[in-house]
Amino acid sequence: MARILSLGSALQDIYLVDHDDLVPTTIGEEAIFGKVLVGSKVDIDKISYEIGGGGVNSAISFARHGHEVVFIGNVARDSAGLAIVKMLDREGIDSSYVNFLERKTTGTSVILLDSKSGERTILTCRGASEQFGNFSENDLDLIKPDWMYVTTLRGDFDTLNRFMTKAKSVGVRVMFNPGVRELENSKQLVDLLKYVDILLVNKSEAAKIVPGVVLTELLYHLNGYVSTVIITDGAMGGIAGNGSEIYRFGIYEDAKVKDVTGAGDAFGSGFLAHFAAGKSFRSSLIFGSANSTSVVTKLGANKGVLTGIEPLHPMPIQKL
């Protein structure tokens, strides 16, 4: 097994679940939760407190797969922060590099979830996970990871550059799943890609980085920057290439979706968890898809994370 550093956010997720008041209503091309009136009181069916954040979700995938995992992230000394650290410890994840920020609250998301459709709206106060400039790239000298998995750092290109250049200099391989803030500045993002070994984006995100409309075009252009690229396309599956193999894949199975929160984290971290364990590129894509499918059938961003020992059934995947 490998030693993997997960770099990113840590959040408390508070779910407000209801079956009739949070009904999606279409207005033009947009959908809103149409029955919640300003000034009204709404009875909610269920409230659930979960742990999330891209960095934490990914770390859990790696740990359940049997890897040695270190998480670097920011929390506060409040009940949510302590709950996050307790969960990391329970999952066997090294939490000694977690930073406790003063005069901050732990990042919190309130998720309004319609239990009938699985649709949700997320209200987030980033708190301690708003900025990441306090992270020290010199920690890599002590951690000595084989892989560094990076989720969004909210457009903090200085910290991303520091960690990725350091990783390159000490032989640490990097998998990167950029977020909205990184994609807003495609020039700076492209400059980072020379340090990246595996890039994970969805189709619309890929189109913000390189020209192209269809998946094959986008993959071709991104492979000019990164040797291994995975582009997901929702219910259409996705495409992936590593320079010698290209696969077009569908979804793992048509499962009943309960909550899509964390689906992207589950796919990316599931892929790397399998790949870093010495599995093939093809089987790692299948496991990433299975991991994501399992997560969306549970409430919470990491409740359904797989361990890697579950039997997997075949899925649509074709070598191009």
PLY file of the C-alpha trace (Angstrom):
ply
format ascii 1.0
element vertex 320
property float x
property float y
property float z
element edge 319
property int vertex1
property int vertex2
end_header
0.00 0.00 0.00
1.01 3.64 -0.43
1.40 6.66 1.80
-1.03 9.37 0.66
-1.37 13.00 1.71
-4.86 14.51 1.29
-4.86 18.29 1.06
-8.09 20.28 1.21
-11.12 21.33 3.19
-12.79 19.92 6.30
-16.44 20.75 6.90
-19.36 19.87 9.10
-22.38 19.03 6.92
-25.79 19.67 8.46
-28.60 18.06 6.45
-32.14 19.39 6.58
-34.20 16.67 4.89
-37.83 17.00 3.86
-40.20 15.21 1.48
-42.75 17.88 0.59
-41.57 21.41 1.38
-38.29 21.33 -0.56
-39.89 20.43 -3.88
-37.94 21.57 -6.96
-39.96 24.03 -9.05
-38.89 25.14 -12.54
-38.75 28.85 -13.36
-37.51 29.34 -16.90
-34.34 27.26 -17.20
-33.68 27.24 -13.46
-35.04 25.05 -10.66
-35.66 26.34 -7.14
-37.08 24.91 -3.96
-40.52 26.36 -4.55
-42.54 25.89 -1.36
-40.33 27.69 1.16
-41.86 31.14 1.64
-40.08 34.11 3.15
-41.23 34.58 6.74
-42.74 31.10 7.01
-41.95 28.30 9.43
-41.18 24.98 7.76
-41.34 21.62 9.52
-38.38 19.47 8.46
-38.60 15.67 8.52
-35.01 14.98 9.54
-31.79 16.68 10.58
-28.47 14.87 10.30
-24.98 15.98 11.33
-22.23 14.61 9.08
-18.56 15.25 8.33
-17.47 16.36 4.86
-15.15 18.56 2.84
-13.14 17.43 -0.18
-9.94 16.78 1.74
-11.63 14.74 4.47
-13.85 12.76 2.08
-10.83 11.76 0.00
-8.73 10.86 3.04
-11.47 8.47 4.19
-11.47 6.70 0.80
-7.72 6.17 1.00
-7.79 4.97 4.60
-10.61 2.46 4.07
-8.61 1.04 1.19
-5.75 0.30 3.57
-3.33 3.11 2.70
-1.34 5.18 5.21
-3.09 8.55 5.09
-2.21 12.03 6.33
-4.68 14.91 6.17
-3.71 18.58 6.11
-6.57 21.01 6.65
-7.92 23.79 8.86
-10.55 23.59 11.59
-11.40 25.63 14.69
-11.45 24.64 18.34
-15.20 24.18 18.40
-17.49 21.18 18.55
-17.46 20.72 14.76
-13.67 20.85 14.60
-13.29 18.33 17.38
-15.84 16.05 15.68
-13.79 16.17 12.46
-10.55 15.27 14.24
-12.32 12.49 16.14
-13.60 11.03 12.86
-10.14 11.22 11.26
-8.69 9.36 14.24
-11.46 6.76 14.10
-10.72 6.13 10.41
-7.01 5.69 11.14
-6.02 8.94 9.40
-3.03 10.89 10.74
-4.57 14.14 12.08
-1.37 15.56 13.57
-1.04 18.06 10.69
-4.52 19.51 11.19
-4.33 23.23 12.00
-6.57 24.76 14.67
-7.21 28.38 13.69
-8.02 31.02 16.28
-10.90 33.47 15.84
-12.47 31.19 13.26
-15.31 28.68 13.20
-15.01 25.31 11.51
-16.40 25.37 8.00
-20.06 24.35 7.91
-22.48 23.48 5.12
-26.25 23.45 5.58
-27.70 21.12 2.95
-31.37 21.42 2.02
-32.29 18.00 0.63
-35.52 16.89 -1.01
-35.82 13.23 0.01
-38.05 12.38 -2.98
-35.83 13.62 -5.82
-32.42 13.72 -4.11
-32.01 17.33 -5.26
-30.23 19.64 -2.86
-29.02 23.17 -2.29
-25.92 23.80 -0.19
-25.41 26.89 1.98
-21.76 27.04 3.07
-19.84 29.17 5.55
-16.22 28.21 4.82
-14.84 29.52 8.11
-11.46 27.94 8.79
-11.52 26.31 5.33
-11.77 29.64 3.51
-8.00 30.16 3.23
-5.01 27.83 3.18
-1.98 30.13 3.25
-0.92 28.76 6.65
-0.14 25.33 5.13
3.59 24.59 5.01
4.97 22.71 2.02
7.96 21.73 4.16
5.68 19.23 5.91
6.25 17.03 2.84
9.81 16.43 4.07
8.41 14.88 7.26
5.34 13.16 5.81
7.24 11.60 2.87
4.10 10.63 0.91
4.09 8.61 -2.29
1.07 10.56 -3.53
-0.46 13.95 -2.79
-4.18 14.26 -3.58
-5.29 17.88 -3.88
-8.88 19.09 -3.96
-9.85 22.75 -4.29
-7.94 25.29 -2.20
-10.43 28.03 -3.13
-8.17 29.58 -5.76
-5.14 29.89 -3.46
-2.60 29.50 -6.28
0.29 30.52 -4.04
-0.28 27.55 -1.73
-0.97 25.24 -4.67
2.28 26.32 -6.34
4.29 25.89 -3.14
3.02 22.37 -2.52
3.18 21.18 -6.10
6.68 22.47 -6.79
7.84 20.92 -3.52
6.14 17.63 -4.40
7.90 17.61 -7.77
11.28 18.28 -6.15
10.99 15.39 -3.68
9.44 12.85 -6.07
5.85 12.92 -4.78
3.23 12.18 -7.44
0.22 14.51 -7.60
-3.44 13.96 -8.43
-5.44 17.18 -8.71
-9.20 17.78 -8.69
-9.54 21.58 -9.08
-12.60 23.49 -7.99
-14.60 26.51 -9.13
-12.10 29.10 -7.88
-9.17 27.43 -9.66
-11.19 27.11 -12.88
-12.01 30.83 -12.79
-8.36 31.52 -13.64
-7.52 29.06 -16.39
-4.11 30.62 -17.15
-2.81 30.07 -13.62
-4.41 26.64 -13.56
-2.66 25.62 -16.79
0.64 26.79 -15.31
0.12 24.33 -12.45
-0.54 21.34 -14.67
3.15 20.68 -15.36
3.38 19.43 -11.76
0.30 17.17 -12.02
0.45 13.43 -12.77
-3.32 12.78 -12.81
-5.98 15.42 -13.49
-9.67 14.87 -12.68
-12.32 17.25 -14.05
-15.83 17.02 -15.37
-16.78 17.87 -18.95
-17.83 21.47 -18.33
-14.70 22.08 -16.24
-12.46 20.64 -18.97
-14.03 23.05 -21.47
-12.98 25.96 -19.26
-9.33 24.89 -19.47
-8.90 23.81 -23.11
-10.85 24.17 -26.37
-13.19 21.37 -27.36
-16.81 20.27 -27.30
-16.77 16.46 -27.28
-14.97 14.33 -24.72
-12.31 13.03 -27.13
-11.31 16.58 -28.09
-11.10 17.69 -24.48
-9.05 14.64 -23.51
-6.64 15.16 -26.42
-5.99 18.78 -25.47
-5.64 18.11 -21.73
-3.25 15.22 -22.39
-0.96 17.86 -23.85
-0.50 19.18 -20.32
-1.02 16.12 -18.09
-0.10 12.54 -18.91
-3.16 11.02 -17.24
-6.55 12.73 -17.49
-10.01 11.64 -16.34
-13.07 13.58 -17.55
-16.43 12.66 -16.05
-19.76 13.44 -17.69
-22.47 12.69 -15.14
-24.93 9.99 -16.19
-23.02 9.64 -19.47
-19.98 8.22 -17.66
-16.75 9.73 -18.93
-13.43 9.26 -20.70
-9.89 8.69 -19.44
-6.47 8.41 -21.01
-2.92 7.90 -19.76
-0.90 8.20 -22.95
-1.04 4.50 -23.81
-4.66 3.62 -22.96
-7.91 5.47 -23.56
-11.20 4.26 -22.06
-14.75 5.43 -22.61
-16.86 4.35 -19.66
-20.49 4.50 -18.55
-21.92 4.58 -15.04
-21.34 1.67 -12.66
-25.05 1.02 -12.17
-28.36 2.84 -12.25
-28.72 3.13 -8.47
-31.38 5.08 -6.57
-29.73 8.38 -5.69
-30.23 9.58 -2.14
-27.61 12.34 -1.94
-25.06 13.35 -4.60
-22.86 15.26 -2.14
-19.32 13.92 -2.32
-19.83 11.95 -5.55
-16.89 13.63 -7.29
-14.62 13.17 -4.29
-15.59 9.50 -4.14
-14.79 8.92 -7.81
-11.39 10.63 -7.74
-10.18 9.29 -4.42
-11.62 5.86 -5.22
-9.65 5.79 -8.47
-6.39 6.76 -6.75
-6.98 4.44 -3.79
-7.18 1.50 -6.22
-4.43 2.73 -8.56
-1.96 3.44 -5.73
-2.53 -0.12 -4.52
-1.03 -1.37 -7.78
-4.25 -2.01 -9.69
-4.58 -1.38 -13.43
-5.78 1.88 -14.96
-8.94 0.15 -16.21
-9.86 -1.52 -12.92
-9.16 1.73 -11.04
-11.70 3.54 -13.23
-14.24 0.84 -12.44
-13.58 1.09 -8.73
-13.82 4.89 -8.79
-17.21 4.56 -10.49
-18.37 1.95 -7.99
-17.20 4.08 -5.05
-19.07 7.12 -6.36
-22.23 5.05 -6.95
-22.10 3.65 -3.43
-21.69 7.13 -1.90
-24.72 8.64 -3.64
-26.98 5.91 -2.25
-26.29 7.08 1.34
-26.93 10.31 3.22
-23.58 12.02 3.71
-20.51 12.57 1.57
-18.56 9.54 2.80
-21.01 7.12 4.43
-20.94 4.80 1.41
-17.18 4.81 0.80
-15.98 1.32 -0.17
-13.02 -0.59 1.25
-11.73 -2.22 -1.92
-12.57 -5.77 -0.89
-16.18 -5.67 -2.11
-16.95 -7.81 -5.18
-17.62 -5.57 -8.18
-19.84 -6.42 -11.12
-18.99 -5.54 -14.76
-19.80 -2.06 -16.06
-19.80 -0.46 -19.53
-16.16 0.36 -20.34
-14.50 0.24 -23.74
-10.89 0.70 -24.79
-10.63 3.15 -27.68
0 1
1 2
2 3
3 4
4 5
5 6
6 7
7 8
8 9
9 10
10 11
11 12
12 13
13 14
14 15
15 16
16 17
17 18
18 19
19 20
20 21
21 22
22 23
23 24
24 25
25 26
26 27
27 28
28 29
29 30
30 31
31 32
32 33
33 34
34 35
35 36
36 37
37 38
38 39
39 40
40 41
41 42
42 43
43 44
44 45
45 46
46 47
47 48
48 49
49 50
50 51
51 52
52 53
53 54
54 55
55 56
56 57
57 58
58 59
59 60
60 61
61 62
62 63
63 64
64 65
65 66
66 67
67 68
68 69
69 70
70 71
71 72
72 73
73 74
74 75
75 76
76 77
77 78
78 79
79 80
80 81
81 82
82 83
83 84
84 85
85 86
86 87
87 88
88 89
89 90
90 91
91 92
92 93
93 94
94 95
95 96
96 97
97 98
98 99
99 100
100 101
101 102
102 103
103 104
104 105
105 106
106 107
107 108
108 109
109 110
110 111
111 112
112 113
113 114
114 115
115 116
116 117
117 118
118 119
119 120
120 121
121 122
122 123
123 124
124 125
125 126
126 127
127 128
128 129
129 130
130 131
131 132
132 133
133 134
134 135
135 136
136 137
137 138
138 139
139 140
140 141
141 142
142 143
143 144
144 145
145 146
146 147
147 148
148 149
149 150
150 151
151 152
152 153
153 154
154 155
155 156
156 157
157 158
158 159
159 160
160 161
161 162
162 163
163 164
164 165
165 166
166 167
167 168
168 169
169 170
170 171
171 172
172 173
173 174
174 175
175 176
176 177
177 178
178 179
179 180
180 181
181 182
182 183
183 184
184 185
185 186
186 187
187 188
188 189
189 190
190 191
191 192
192 193
193 194
194 195
195 196
196 197
197 198
198 199
199 200
200 201
201 202
202 203
203 204
204 205
205 206
206 207
207 208
208 209
209 210
210 211
211 212
212 213
213 214
214 215
215 216
216 217
217 218
218 219
219 220
220 221
221 222
222 223
223 224
224 225
225 226
226 227
227 228
228 229
229 230
230 231
231 232
232 233
233 234
234 235
235 236
236 237
237 238
238 239
239 240
240 241
241 242
242 243
243 244
244 245
245 246
246 247
247 248
248 249
249 250
250 251
251 252
252 253
253 254
254 255
255 256
256 257
257 258
258 259
259 260
260 261
261 262
262 263
263 264
264 265
265 266
266 267
267 268
268 269
269 270
270 271
271 272
272 273
273 274
274 275
275 276
276 277
277 278
278 279
279 280
280 281
281 282
282 283
283 284
284 285
285 286
286 287
287 288
288 289
289 290
290 291
291 292
292 293
293 294
294 295
295 296
296 297
297 298
298 299
299 300
300 301
301 302
302 303
303 304
304 305
305 306
306 307
307 308
308 309
309 310
310 311
311 312
312 313
313 314
314 315
315 316
316 317
317 318
318 319
